[in-house]
């Protein structure tokens, strides 16, 4: 692989990070922002980490209580002013990575899964699935053990669409 890079200094890395953050549809974890920024040989982990910390320190990005990074108004303004300075090939590679990232953020927002401890004992696993217009399903299940509730929550988050389709198939069975 070639060692050629379009990104050559910290300022360009910061511009790239802001470019990406301005185009995500929601806050993202460090790892996701890092992966999307690794679209040029001039970006390495250490430079990325340092530039990200600087952008948070200067108020261009904000880190929320869940550890997710999102762009601020100041960052959005500076991203718009500097985006044309990024080489086209770098922007194109970043855009490709942004498509998948934004799809994951959308999906996560449409799937709800939570655990509530019940006063009478046990746990309620609350599961929901929405589309972009309305709530498709809400399901509340009583389970006796927290570990089982956590497994159900994780499984639903991973396979919500398939679980919803199977529930529909079971309910429609014999109505054909």
VMD Tcl script that builds the backbone (N, CA, C; Angstrom):
set m [mol new atoms 528]
animate dup $m
set s [atomselect $m all]
$s set {name element resname resid chain x y z} {
  {N N UNK 1 A 0.838 -1.185 0.000}
  {CA C UNK 1 A 0.000 0.000 0.000}
  {C C UNK 1 A 0.883 1.249 0.000}
  {N N UNK 2 A 0.434 2.243 -0.646}
  {CA C UNK 2 A 1.193 3.479 -0.784}
  {C C UNK 2 A 1.213 4.265 0.523}
  {N N UNK 3 A 2.306 4.971 0.763}
  {CA C UNK 3 A 2.410 5.834 1.938}
  {C C UNK 3 A 1.945 7.247 1.623}
  {N N UNK 4 A 1.451 7.485 0.417}
  {CA C UNK 4 A 0.991 8.804 0.009}
  {C C UNK 4 A -0.238 9.194 0.820}
  {N N UNK 5 A -0.277 10.461 1.215}
  {CA C UNK 5 A -1.448 10.944 1.944}
  {C C UNK 5 A -1.764 12.379 1.549}
  {N N UNK 6 A -3.043 12.706 1.643}
  {CA C UNK 6 A -3.495 14.073 1.383}
  {C C UNK 6 A -3.514 14.891 2.668}
  {N N UNK 7 A -3.694 14.217 3.791}
  {CA C UNK 7 A -3.749 14.866 5.101}
  {C C UNK 7 A -2.322 14.920 5.638}
  {N N UNK 8 A -1.847 16.126 5.955}
  {CA C UNK 8 A -0.443 16.265 6.327}
  {C C UNK 8 A -0.183 16.887 7.688}
  {N N UNK 9 A -1.212 17.451 8.330}
  {CA C UNK 9 A -0.953 18.078 9.630}
  {C C UNK 9 A -2.204 18.048 10.509}
  {N N UNK 10 A -2.042 18.527 11.734}
  {CA C UNK 10 A -3.128 18.502 12.720}
  {C C UNK 10 A -4.333 19.322 12.283}
  {N N UNK 11 A -4.101 20.447 11.662}
  {CA C UNK 11 A -5.214 21.288 11.225}
  {C C UNK 11 A -6.085 20.543 10.217}
  {N N UNK 12 A -5.462 19.834 9.299}
  {CA C UNK 12 A -6.222 19.071 8.310}
  {C C UNK 12 A -6.972 17.911 8.954}
  {N N UNK 13 A -6.384 17.278 9.965}
  {CA C UNK 13 A -7.074 16.204 10.692}
  {C C UNK 13 A -8.291 16.779 11.416}
  {N N UNK 14 A -8.125 17.943 12.032}
  {CA C UNK 14 A -9.256 18.582 12.716}
  {C C UNK 14 A -10.360 18.935 11.721}
  {N N UNK 15 A -9.984 19.435 10.559}
  {CA C UNK 15 A -10.984 19.743 9.530}
  {C C UNK 15 A -11.728 18.475 9.112}
  {N N UNK 16 A -11.018 17.379 8.981}
  {CA C UNK 16 A -11.633 16.107 8.611}
  {C C UNK 16 A -12.599 15.633 9.702}
  {N N UNK 17 A -12.173 15.701 10.942}
  {CA C UNK 17 A -13.034 15.285 12.053}
  {C C UNK 17 A -14.306 16.138 12.079}
  {N N UNK 18 A -14.167 17.435 11.921}
  {CA C UNK 18 A -15.335 18.309 11.900}
  {C C UNK 18 A -16.236 18.010 10.697}
  {N N UNK 19 A -15.637 17.746 9.558}
  {CA C UNK 19 A -16.394 17.398 8.356}
  {C C UNK 19 A -17.268 16.171 8.627}
  {N N UNK 20 A -16.665 15.169 9.243}
  {CA C UNK 20 A -17.389 13.932 9.542}
  {C C UNK 20 A -18.455 14.173 10.611}
  {N N UNK 21 A -18.077 14.843 11.688}
  {CA C UNK 21 A -19.023 15.081 12.786}
  {C C UNK 21 A -20.219 15.904 12.329}
  {N N UNK 22 A -20.015 16.807 11.396}
  {CA C UNK 22 A -21.112 17.638 10.895}
  {C C UNK 22 A -22.090 16.823 10.055}
  {N N UNK 23 A -21.676 15.661 9.584}
  {CA C UNK 23 A -22.516 14.852 8.707}
  {C C UNK 23 A -23.091 13.615 9.373}
  {N N UNK 24 A -22.750 13.362 10.607}
  {CA C UNK 24 A -23.406 12.258 11.311}
  {C C UNK 24 A -24.749 12.763 11.812}
  {N N UNK 25 A -25.735 11.885 11.832}
  {CA C UNK 25 A -27.081 12.308 12.225}
  {C C UNK 25 A -27.284 12.274 13.729}
  {N N UNK 26 A -26.238 11.956 14.449}
  {CA C UNK 26 A -26.296 11.951 15.904}
  {C C UNK 26 A -24.906 11.761 16.470}
  {N N UNK 27 A -24.787 11.896 17.788}
  {CA C UNK 27 A -23.486 11.691 18.429}
  {C C UNK 27 A -22.985 10.258 18.232}
  {N N UNK 28 A -21.671 10.111 18.188}
  {CA C UNK 28 A -21.061 8.798 17.943}
  {C C UNK 28 A -19.954 8.532 18.960}
  {N N UNK 29 A -19.666 7.251 19.215}
  {CA C UNK 29 A -18.560 6.921 20.115}
  {C C UNK 29 A -17.201 7.231 19.482}
  {N N UNK 30 A -16.199 7.318 20.329}
  {CA C UNK 30 A -14.820 7.575 19.912}
  {C C UNK 30 A -14.414 6.647 18.770}
  {N N UNK 31 A -14.671 5.346 18.935}
  {CA C UNK 31 A -14.212 4.342 17.972}
  {C C UNK 31 A -14.817 4.560 16.589}
  {N N UNK 32 A -16.085 4.946 16.554}
  {CA C UNK 32 A -16.749 5.173 15.264}
  {C C UNK 32 A -16.167 6.405 14.587}
  {N N UNK 33 A -15.979 7.470 15.343}
  {CA C UNK 33 A -15.385 8.687 14.789}
  {C C UNK 33 A -13.963 8.412 14.303}
  {N N UNK 34 A -13.228 7.628 15.064}
  {CA C UNK 34 A -11.864 7.269 14.664}
  {C C UNK 34 A -11.882 6.458 13.371}
  {N N UNK 35 A -12.725 5.440 13.293}
  {CA C UNK 35 A -12.784 4.593 12.104}
  {C C UNK 35 A -13.125 5.410 10.858}
  {N N UNK 36 A -14.069 6.313 10.986}
  {CA C UNK 36 A -14.443 7.131 9.829}
  {C C UNK 36 A -13.328 8.099 9.440}
  {N N UNK 37 A -12.522 8.520 10.400}
  {CA C UNK 37 A -11.425 9.458 10.125}
  {C C UNK 37 A -10.213 8.778 9.508}
  {N N UNK 38 A -10.137 7.471 9.593}
  {CA C UNK 38 A -8.997 6.733 9.042}
  {C C UNK 38 A -9.192 6.483 7.547}
  {N N UNK 39 A -9.450 7.543 6.812}
  {CA C UNK 39 A -9.674 7.419 5.371}
  {C C UNK 39 A -8.510 8.001 4.575}
  {N N UNK 40 A -7.401 8.240 5.261}
  {CA C UNK 40 A -6.205 8.769 4.607}
  {C C UNK 40 A -5.000 8.293 5.407}
  {N N UNK 41 A -3.911 7.998 4.726}
  {CA C UNK 41 A -2.692 7.528 5.400}
  {C C UNK 41 A -2.073 8.563 6.326}
  {N N UNK 42 A -2.466 9.812 6.194}
  {CA C UNK 42 A -1.923 10.869 7.045}
  {C C UNK 42 A -2.562 10.923 8.424}
  {N N UNK 43 A -3.594 10.118 8.658}
  {CA C UNK 43 A -4.274 10.101 9.948}
  {C C UNK 43 A -3.878 8.824 10.679}
  {N N UNK 44 A -3.304 8.974 11.875}
  {CA C UNK 44 A -3.029 7.802 12.704}
  {C C UNK 44 A -3.733 7.967 14.048}
  {N N UNK 45 A -3.745 6.927 14.825}
  {CA C UNK 45 A -4.494 6.909 16.082}
  {C C UNK 45 A -4.084 8.046 17.015}
  {N N UNK 46 A -2.802 8.249 17.173}
  {CA C UNK 46 A -2.317 9.232 18.144}
  {C C UNK 46 A -2.653 10.665 17.707}
  {N N UNK 47 A -2.430 10.960 16.439}
  {CA C UNK 47 A -2.787 12.297 15.938}
  {C C UNK 47 A -4.293 12.510 16.014}
  {N N UNK 48 A -5.049 11.486 15.656}
  {CA C UNK 48 A -6.509 11.589 15.732}
  {C C UNK 48 A -6.938 11.885 17.167}
  {N N UNK 49 A -6.441 11.121 18.129}
  {CA C UNK 49 A -6.820 11.297 19.541}
  {C C UNK 49 A -6.491 12.693 20.044}
  {N N UNK 50 A -5.320 13.176 19.696}
  {CA C UNK 50 A -4.898 14.515 20.116}
  {C C UNK 50 A -5.795 15.592 19.497}
  {N N UNK 51 A -6.083 15.452 18.230}
  {CA C UNK 51 A -6.926 16.442 17.540}
  {C C UNK 51 A -8.352 16.406 18.079}
  {N N UNK 52 A -8.872 15.228 18.347}
  {CA C UNK 52 A -10.218 15.108 18.907}
  {C C UNK 52 A -10.290 15.794 20.266}
  {N N UNK 53 A -9.298 15.541 21.111}
  {CA C UNK 53 A -9.258 16.190 22.430}
  {C C UNK 53 A -9.198 17.710 22.296}
  {N N UNK 54 A -8.415 18.207 21.345}
  {CA C UNK 54 A -8.340 19.656 21.106}
  {C C UNK 54 A -9.686 20.217 20.671}
  {N N UNK 55 A -10.389 19.501 19.801}
  {CA C UNK 55 A -11.694 19.971 19.324}
  {C C UNK 55 A -12.728 20.011 20.451}
  {N N UNK 56 A -12.632 19.088 21.395}
  {CA C UNK 56 A -13.526 19.117 22.561}
  {C C UNK 56 A -13.140 20.283 23.462}
  {N N UNK 57 A -11.841 20.434 23.694}
  {CA C UNK 57 A -11.345 21.504 24.568}
  {C C UNK 57 A -11.720 22.892 24.049}
  {N N UNK 58 A -11.703 23.052 22.724}
  {CA C UNK 58 A -12.006 24.361 22.137}
  {C C UNK 58 A -13.505 24.564 21.873}
  {N N UNK 59 A -14.311 23.580 22.201}
  {CA C UNK 59 A -15.758 23.730 22.063}
  {C C UNK 59 A -16.310 23.469 20.673}
  {N N UNK 60 A -15.521 22.849 19.805}
  {CA C UNK 60 A -16.012 22.496 18.467}
  {C C UNK 60 A -16.829 21.210 18.502}
  {N N UNK 61 A -16.454 20.332 19.413}
  {CA C UNK 61 A -17.176 19.083 19.650}
  {C C UNK 61 A -17.522 19.011 21.127}
  {N N UNK 62 A -18.572 18.267 21.435}
  {CA C UNK 62 A -18.949 18.050 22.832}
  {C C UNK 62 A -19.038 16.553 23.081}
  {N N UNK 63 A -18.664 16.159 24.279}
  {CA C UNK 63 A -18.762 14.753 24.684}
  {C C UNK 63 A -19.860 14.663 25.737}
  {N N UNK 64 A -20.866 13.804 25.489}
  {CA C UNK 64 A -21.990 13.711 26.419}
  {C C UNK 64 A -21.710 12.697 27.532}
  {N N UNK 65 A -22.699 12.520 28.421}
  {CA C UNK 65 A -22.519 11.645 29.581}
  {C C UNK 65 A -22.339 10.178 29.202}
  {N N UNK 66 A -22.748 9.793 28.003}
  {CA C UNK 66 A -22.553 8.428 27.526}
  {C C UNK 66 A -21.208 8.252 26.817}
  {N N UNK 67 A -20.439 9.340 26.725}
  {CA C UNK 67 A -19.143 9.278 26.056}
  {C C UNK 67 A -19.228 9.445 24.549}
  {N N UNK 68 A -20.365 9.904 24.050}
  {CA C UNK 68 A -20.544 10.101 22.607}
  {C C UNK 68 A -20.150 11.516 22.218}
  {N N UNK 69 A -19.585 11.649 21.033}
  {CA C UNK 69 A -19.115 12.937 20.536}
  {C C UNK 69 A -20.093 13.493 19.500}
  {N N UNK 70 A -20.438 14.757 19.679}
  {CA C UNK 70 A -21.307 15.441 18.733}
  {C C UNK 70 A -20.765 16.824 18.439}
  {N N UNK 71 A -21.139 17.338 17.299}
  {CA C UNK 71 A -20.644 18.647 16.879}
  {C C UNK 71 A -21.460 19.757 17.544}
  {N N UNK 72 A -20.811 20.852 17.857}
  {CA C UNK 72 A -21.482 22.025 18.428}
  {C C UNK 72 A -21.771 23.019 17.302}
  {N N UNK 73 A -22.480 24.090 17.631}
  {CA C UNK 73 A -22.737 25.132 16.628}
  {C C UNK 73 A -21.425 25.740 16.136}
  {N N UNK 74 A -20.497 25.955 17.072}
  {CA C UNK 74 A -19.176 26.489 16.701}
  {C C UNK 74 A -18.472 25.535 15.739}
  {N N UNK 75 A -18.515 24.244 16.046}
  {CA C UNK 75 A -17.888 23.249 15.180}
  {C C UNK 75 A -18.547 23.172 13.820}
  {N N UNK 76 A -19.875 23.249 13.797}
  {CA C UNK 76 A -20.614 23.195 12.531}
  {C C UNK 76 A -20.252 24.399 11.648}
  {N N UNK 77 A -20.148 25.570 12.269}
  {CA C UNK 77 A -19.770 26.783 11.537}
  {C C UNK 77 A -18.373 26.633 10.936}
  {N N UNK 78 A -17.422 26.165 11.736}
  {CA C UNK 78 A -16.048 26.012 11.241}
  {C C UNK 78 A -15.929 24.874 10.233}
  {N N UNK 79 A -16.732 23.820 10.401}
  {CA C UNK 79 A -16.717 22.722 9.426}
  {C C UNK 79 A -17.167 23.229 8.057}
  {N N UNK 80 A -18.219 24.031 8.043}
  {CA C UNK 80 A -18.713 24.578 6.779}
  {C C UNK 80 A -17.672 25.478 6.121}
  {N N UNK 81 A -16.940 26.222 6.943}
  {CA C UNK 81 A -15.943 27.152 6.402}
  {C C UNK 81 A -14.704 26.444 5.860}
  {N N UNK 82 A -14.409 25.247 6.385}
  {CA C UNK 82 A -13.154 24.583 6.012}
  {C C UNK 82 A -13.323 23.345 5.140}
  {N N UNK 83 A -14.546 22.888 4.916}
  {CA C UNK 83 A -14.727 21.621 4.213}
  {C C UNK 83 A -14.144 21.620 2.801}
  {N N UNK 84 A -14.171 22.741 2.128}
  {CA C UNK 84 A -13.635 22.781 0.761}
  {C C UNK 84 A -12.112 22.628 0.729}
  {N N UNK 85 A -11.465 22.802 1.868}
  {CA C UNK 85 A -10.007 22.629 1.903}
  {C C UNK 85 A -9.605 21.151 1.940}
  {N N UNK 86 A -10.556 20.272 2.243}
  {CA C UNK 86 A -10.247 18.837 2.248}
  {C C UNK 86 A -10.223 18.317 0.816}
  {N N UNK 87 A -9.254 17.499 0.480}
  {CA C UNK 87 A -9.200 16.939 -0.878}
  {C C UNK 87 A -10.449 16.119 -1.186}
  {N N UNK 88 A -10.865 16.148 -2.437}
  {CA C UNK 88 A -12.071 15.451 -2.866}
  {C C UNK 88 A -12.024 13.971 -2.517}
  {N N UNK 89 A -10.890 13.307 -2.731}
  {CA C UNK 89 A -10.811 11.867 -2.473}
  {C C UNK 89 A -11.014 11.550 -0.997}
  {N N UNK 90 A -10.525 12.402 -0.129}
  {CA C UNK 90 A -10.703 12.196 1.310}
  {C C UNK 90 A -12.174 12.378 1.674}
  {N N UNK 91 A -12.796 13.417 1.138}
  {CA C UNK 91 A -14.225 13.645 1.393}
  {C C UNK 91 A -15.062 12.484 0.874}
  {N N UNK 92 A -14.730 11.976 -0.293}
  {CA C UNK 92 A -15.489 10.869 -0.885}
  {C C UNK 92 A -15.386 9.610 -0.034}
  {N N UNK 93 A -14.176 9.319 0.459}
  {CA C UNK 93 A -14.006 8.148 1.323}
  {C C UNK 93 A -14.756 8.324 2.637}
  {N N UNK 94 A -14.719 9.524 3.182}
  {CA C UNK 94 A -15.446 9.801 4.420}
  {C C UNK 94 A -16.950 9.652 4.192}
  {N N UNK 95 A -17.445 10.151 3.070}
  {CA C UNK 95 A -18.877 10.047 2.755}
  {C C UNK 95 A -19.320 8.585 2.677}
  {N N UNK 96 A -18.493 7.726 2.100}
  {CA C UNK 96 A -18.824 6.304 2.025}
  {C C UNK 96 A -18.978 5.704 3.421}
  {N N UNK 97 A -18.080 6.062 4.311}
  {CA C UNK 97 A -18.151 5.555 5.683}
  {C C UNK 97 A -19.342 6.158 6.431}
  {N N UNK 98 A -19.686 7.386 6.118}
  {CA C UNK 98 A -20.808 8.053 6.777}
  {C C UNK 98 A -22.146 7.395 6.457}
  {N N UNK 99 A -22.288 6.863 5.270}
  {CA C UNK 99 A -23.546 6.213 4.889}
  {C C UNK 99 A -23.858 5.075 5.862}
  {N N UNK 100 A -22.900 4.196 6.077}
  {CA C UNK 100 A -23.116 3.060 6.977}
  {C C UNK 100 A -23.316 3.524 8.414}
  {N N UNK 101 A -22.551 4.498 8.836}
  {CA C UNK 101 A -22.663 5.014 10.199}
  {C C UNK 101 A -24.045 5.602 10.451}
  {N N UNK 102 A -24.527 6.422 9.538}
  {CA C UNK 102 A -25.829 7.053 9.714}
  {C C UNK 102 A -26.967 6.043 9.685}
  {N N UNK 103 A -26.819 4.983 8.904}
  {CA C UNK 103 A -27.825 3.917 8.904}
  {C C UNK 103 A -27.880 3.234 10.272}
  {N N UNK 104 A -26.725 2.994 10.879}
  {CA C UNK 104 A -26.693 2.379 12.213}
  {C C UNK 104 A -27.307 3.303 13.257}
  {N N UNK 105 A -27.046 4.586 13.168}
  {CA C UNK 105 A -27.623 5.539 14.118}
  {C C UNK 105 A -29.143 5.568 13.966}
  {N N UNK 106 A -29.635 5.587 12.723}
  {CA C UNK 106 A -31.084 5.566 12.486}
  {C C UNK 106 A -31.710 4.316 13.069}
  {N N UNK 107 A -31.093 3.169 12.806}
  {CA C UNK 107 A -31.638 1.899 13.297}
  {C C UNK 107 A -31.689 1.892 14.815}
  {N N UNK 108 A -30.620 2.330 15.451}
  {CA C UNK 108 A -30.570 2.347 16.911}
  {C C UNK 108 A -31.687 3.219 17.493}
  {N N UNK 109 A -31.994 4.316 16.829}
  {CA C UNK 109 A -33.036 5.219 17.311}
  {C C UNK 109 A -34.432 4.610 17.183}
  {N N UNK 110 A -34.608 3.655 16.293}
  {CA C UNK 110 A -35.913 3.050 16.057}
  {C C UNK 110 A -36.183 1.829 16.930}
  {N N UNK 111 A -35.153 1.358 17.619}
  {CA C UNK 111 A -35.281 0.164 18.446}
  {C C UNK 111 A -35.118 0.556 19.906}
  {N N UNK 112 A -36.122 0.211 20.704}
  {CA C UNK 112 A -36.056 0.479 22.135}
  {C C UNK 112 A -35.983 -0.818 22.907}
  {N N UNK 113 A -35.131 -0.864 23.906}
  {CA C UNK 113 A -35.020 -2.049 24.758}
  {C C UNK 113 A -34.513 -1.597 26.120}
  {N N UNK 114 A -35.279 -1.902 27.143}
  {CA C UNK 114 A -34.883 -1.500 28.487}
  {C C UNK 114 A -35.316 -2.529 29.516}
  {N N UNK 115 A -34.715 -2.435 30.681}
  {CA C UNK 115 A -35.006 -3.357 31.780}
  {C C UNK 115 A -35.438 -2.541 32.987}
  {N N UNK 116 A -36.534 -2.940 33.599}
  {CA C UNK 116 A -37.028 -2.280 34.805}
  {C C UNK 116 A -37.172 -3.324 35.902}
  {N N UNK 117 A -36.637 -3.032 37.074}
  {CA C UNK 117 A -36.828 -3.936 38.204}
  {C C UNK 117 A -38.220 -3.696 38.771}
  {N N UNK 118 A -38.934 -4.759 39.065}
  {CA C UNK 118 A -40.306 -4.660 39.577}
  {C C UNK 118 A -40.307 -4.700 41.100}
  {N N UNK 119 A -41.178 -3.916 41.718}
  {CA C UNK 119 A -41.280 -3.899 43.178}
  {C C UNK 119 A -41.710 -5.253 43.727}
  {N N UNK 120 A -42.500 -5.981 42.952}
  {CA C UNK 120 A -43.010 -7.279 43.398}
  {C C UNK 120 A -42.062 -8.427 43.084}
  {N N UNK 121 A -40.912 -8.112 42.536}
  {CA C UNK 121 A -39.919 -9.128 42.180}
  {C C UNK 121 A -39.857 -9.341 40.689}
  {N N UNK 122 A -38.723 -9.715 40.227}
  {CA C UNK 122 A -38.522 -9.952 38.808}
  {C C UNK 122 A -38.192 -8.664 38.064}
  {N N UNK 123 A -38.202 -8.789 36.762}
  {CA C UNK 123 A -37.820 -7.676 35.895}
  {C C UNK 123 A -38.774 -7.603 34.716}
  {N N UNK 124 A -39.026 -6.405 34.255}
  {CA C UNK 124 A -39.792 -6.206 33.038}
  {C C UNK 124 A -38.821 -5.813 31.939}
  {N N UNK 125 A -38.887 -6.551 30.844}
  {CA C UNK 125 A -38.109 -6.208 29.659}
  {C C UNK 125 A -39.072 -5.475 28.727}
  {N N UNK 126 A -38.795 -4.212 28.458}
  {CA C UNK 126 A -39.640 -3.398 27.582}
  {C C UNK 126 A -38.962 -3.282 26.227}
  {N N UNK 127 A -39.638 -3.758 25.197}
  {CA C UNK 127 A -39.085 -3.787 23.845}
  {C C UNK 127 A -40.012 -3.012 22.916}
  {N N UNK 128 A -39.443 -2.246 22.017}
  {CA C UNK 128 A -40.266 -1.522 21.047}
  {C C UNK 128 A -39.530 -1.404 19.719}
  {N N UNK 129 A -40.321 -1.296 18.678}
  {CA C UNK 129 A -39.779 -1.119 17.328}
  {C C UNK 129 A -40.643 -0.091 16.619}
  {N N UNK 130 A -40.002 0.860 15.986}
  {CA C UNK 130 A -40.704 1.914 15.252}
  {C C UNK 130 A -40.167 1.973 13.833}
  {N N UNK 131 A -40.955 2.582 12.967}
  {CA C UNK 131 A -40.411 2.982 11.676}
  {C C UNK 131 A -40.278 4.497 11.752}
  {N N UNK 132 A -40.033 5.149 10.676}
  {CA C UNK 132 A -39.816 6.590 10.741}
  {C C UNK 132 A -41.112 7.380 10.931}
  {N N UNK 133 A -42.259 6.678 10.855}
  {CA C UNK 133 A -43.537 7.361 10.984}
  {C C UNK 133 A -44.276 7.054 12.286}
  {N N UNK 134 A -44.171 5.815 12.763}
  {CA C UNK 134 A -44.999 5.414 13.892}
  {C C UNK 134 A -44.373 4.247 14.654}
  {N N UNK 135 A -44.935 3.976 15.817}
  {CA C UNK 135 A -44.517 2.842 16.622}
  {C C UNK 135 A -45.147 1.576 16.040}
  {N N UNK 136 A -44.342 0.578 15.716}
  {CA C UNK 136 A -44.843 -0.664 15.135}
  {C C UNK 136 A -45.221 -1.692 16.198}
  {N N UNK 137 A -44.455 -1.708 17.292}
  {CA C UNK 137 A -44.669 -2.745 18.291}
  {C C UNK 137 A -44.138 -2.290 19.641}
  {N N UNK 138 A -44.879 -2.650 20.679}
  {CA C UNK 138 A -44.407 -2.521 22.054}
  {C C UNK 138 A -44.684 -3.837 22.739}
  {N N UNK 139 A -43.702 -4.347 23.428}
  {CA C UNK 139 A -43.824 -5.635 24.090}
  {C C UNK 139 A -43.168 -5.533 25.455}
  {N N UNK 140 A -43.902 -5.951 26.486}
  {CA C UNK 140 A -43.380 -5.940 27.842}
  {C C UNK 140 A -43.451 -7.366 28.374}
  {N N UNK 141 A -42.323 -7.873 28.815}
  {CA C UNK 141 A -42.239 -9.250 29.279}
  {C C UNK 141 A -41.723 -9.297 30.713}
  {N N UNK 142 A -42.314 -10.170 31.521}
  {CA C UNK 142 A -41.849 -10.396 32.880}
  {C C UNK 142 A -40.867 -11.544 32.866}
  {N N UNK 143 A -39.692 -11.319 33.438}
  {CA C UNK 143 A -38.701 -12.390 33.589}
  {C C UNK 143 A -38.220 -12.398 35.032}
  {N N UNK 144 A -37.707 -13.531 35.457}
  {CA C UNK 144 A -37.325 -13.669 36.864}
  {C C UNK 144 A -35.896 -13.270 37.165}
  {N N UNK 145 A -35.020 -13.366 36.172}
  {CA C UNK 145 A -33.600 -13.088 36.424}
  {C C UNK 145 A -33.101 -11.930 35.557}
  {N N UNK 146 A -32.260 -11.103 36.160}
  {CA C UNK 146 A -31.699 -9.952 35.442}
  {C C UNK 146 A -30.847 -10.395 34.253}
  {N N UNK 147 A -30.098 -11.489 34.402}
  {CA C UNK 147 A -29.251 -11.968 33.300}
  {C C UNK 147 A -30.106 -12.330 32.083}
  {N N UNK 148 A -31.244 -12.964 32.336}
  {CA C UNK 148 A -32.148 -13.325 31.247}
  {C C UNK 148 A -32.723 -12.068 30.595}
  {N N UNK 149 A -33.078 -11.096 31.411}
  {CA C UNK 149 A -33.588 -9.826 30.888}
  {C C UNK 149 A -32.538 -9.156 30.005}
  {N N UNK 150 A -31.286 -9.155 30.444}
  {CA C UNK 150 A -30.204 -8.541 29.656}
  {C C UNK 150 A -29.989 -9.284 28.343}
  {N N UNK 151 A -30.080 -10.612 28.376}
  {CA C UNK 151 A -29.925 -11.396 27.146}
  {C C UNK 151 A -31.049 -11.084 26.158}
  {N N UNK 152 A -32.280 -10.985 26.686}
  {CA C UNK 152 A -33.419 -10.673 25.818}
  {C C UNK 152 A -33.268 -9.280 25.209}
  {N N UNK 153 A -32.836 -8.336 26.009}
  {CA C UNK 153 A -32.622 -6.965 25.541}
  {C C UNK 153 A -31.579 -6.937 24.437}
  {N N UNK 154 A -30.448 -7.604 24.639}
  {CA C UNK 154 A -29.382 -7.630 23.634}
  {C C UNK 154 A -29.834 -8.325 22.351}
  {N N UNK 155 A -30.540 -9.432 22.495}
  {CA C UNK 155 A -31.021 -10.172 21.320}
  {C C UNK 155 A -31.994 -9.322 20.514}
  {N N UNK 156 A -32.885 -8.616 21.209}
  {CA C UNK 156 A -33.843 -7.772 20.501}
  {C C UNK 156 A -33.132 -6.651 19.760}
  {N N UNK 157 A -32.165 -6.024 20.402}
  {CA C UNK 157 A -31.425 -4.949 19.729}
  {C C UNK 157 A -30.728 -5.456 18.473}
  {N N UNK 158 A -30.222 -6.684 18.531}
  {CA C UNK 158 A -29.494 -7.241 17.389}
  {C C UNK 158 A -30.426 -7.695 16.266}
  {N N UNK 159 A -31.613 -8.197 16.613}
  {CA C UNK 159 A -32.486 -8.829 15.619}
  {C C UNK 159 A -33.921 -8.326 15.666}
  {N N UNK 160 A -34.145 -7.080 15.987}
  {CA C UNK 160 A -35.501 -6.566 16.192}
  {C C UNK 160 A -36.410 -6.793 14.984}
  {N N UNK 161 A -35.914 -6.539 13.802}
  {CA C UNK 161 A -36.745 -6.680 12.615}
  {C C UNK 161 A -37.172 -8.136 12.402}
  {N N UNK 162 A -36.241 -9.066 12.592}
  {CA C UNK 162 A -36.567 -10.489 12.424}
  {C C UNK 162 A -37.550 -10.958 13.497}
  {N N UNK 163 A -37.356 -10.511 14.720}
  {CA C UNK 163 A -38.264 -10.894 15.807}
  {C C UNK 163 A -39.664 -10.362 15.523}
  {N N UNK 164 A -39.756 -9.129 15.080}
  {CA C UNK 164 A -41.046 -8.538 14.726}
  {C C UNK 164 A -41.722 -9.348 13.620}
  {N N UNK 165 A -40.972 -9.713 12.589}
  {CA C UNK 165 A -41.526 -10.491 11.477}
  {C C UNK 165 A -42.010 -11.859 11.959}
  {N N UNK 166 A -41.283 -12.492 12.865}
  {CA C UNK 166 A -41.692 -13.805 13.391}
  {C C UNK 166 A -42.957 -13.692 14.232}
  {N N UNK 167 A -43.065 -12.634 15.018}
  {CA C UNK 167 A -44.282 -12.422 15.807}
  {C C UNK 167 A -45.476 -12.241 14.863}
  {N N UNK 168 A -45.302 -11.430 13.831}
  {CA C UNK 168 A -46.383 -11.242 12.854}
  {C C UNK 168 A -46.758 -12.561 12.187}
  {N N UNK 169 A -45.767 -13.336 11.790}
  {CA C UNK 169 A -46.027 -14.616 11.143}
  {C C UNK 169 A -46.806 -15.549 12.071}
  {N N UNK 170 A -46.432 -15.591 13.333}
  {CA C UNK 170 A -47.155 -16.442 14.294}
  {C C UNK 170 A -48.593 -15.971 14.463}
  {N N UNK 171 A -48.807 -14.665 14.514}
  {CA C UNK 171 A -50.154 -14.118 14.703}
  {C C UNK 171 A -51.014 -14.292 13.451}
  {N N UNK 172 A -50.414 -14.266 12.265}
  {CA C UNK 172 A -51.161 -14.423 11.022}
  {C C UNK 172 A -51.345 -15.886 10.634}
  {N N UNK 173 A -50.631 -16.789 11.283}
  {CA C UNK 173 A -50.672 -18.203 10.941}
  {C C UNK 173 A -52.122 -18.703 10.927}
  {N N UNK 174 A -52.501 -19.320 9.840}
  {CA C UNK 174 A -53.840 -19.865 9.714}
  {C C UNK 174 A -54.888 -18.865 9.253}
  {N N UNK 175 A -54.476 -17.611 9.042}
  {CA C UNK 175 A -55.446 -16.590 8.599}
  {C C UNK 175 A -55.335 -16.347 7.090}
  {N N UNK 176 A -54.587 -17.206 6.384}
  {CA C UNK 176 A -54.297 -16.976 4.980}
  {C C UNK 176 A -55.426 -17.257 4.113}
}
mol reanalyze $m
mol bondsrecalc $m
mol representation Tube
mol addrep $m
